[in-house]
Amino acid sequence: MRHLVAHARRHRTWGDLTYQQYNVLRMIDTLGPQPQAEVARRLMVTAPVVTRLAGTLADAELVQRRTDPKDRRTVLLALTPVGRRQARAMRQDLLQAAHELLEPIPDERRASLAAALEELQVLLPQHSARR
């Protein structure tokens, strides 16, 4: 995964953003506005980590923090229009990087790799990314 992200980060779209910041953007793009606590739970990090990530993303005008109207103690993270475009562009960079890295592999080996990845999906959180 590290090699894939390093390859994708060669694109200008990523700028100074990290893979962890991308994951926050991707999650909100996929699931809609999310409480900070839920983002922390899904990323398996502590609340202060998400607070810092959200702060950086908010400063870059990619994410908005707002109070949940149902529970004023809860902070919701929502994508700005720029954040939505950024998340989708970064995803395209990852897909392009995967294509570039897999293209040189012979067809038979690629088919075996695809089958193995299908089997490994059971280890991933459900609906972790759009297909």
PyMOL commands that set and color helices and strands:
alter all, ss='L'
color gray80, all
select helices_A, chain A and resi 2-8+12-14+19-31+36-43+47-59+81-102+107-123
alter helices_A, ss='H'
color red, helices_A
select strands_A, chain A and resi 34-35+63-68+71-79
alter strands_A, ss='S'
color yellow, strands_A
deselect
rebuild
show_as cartoon
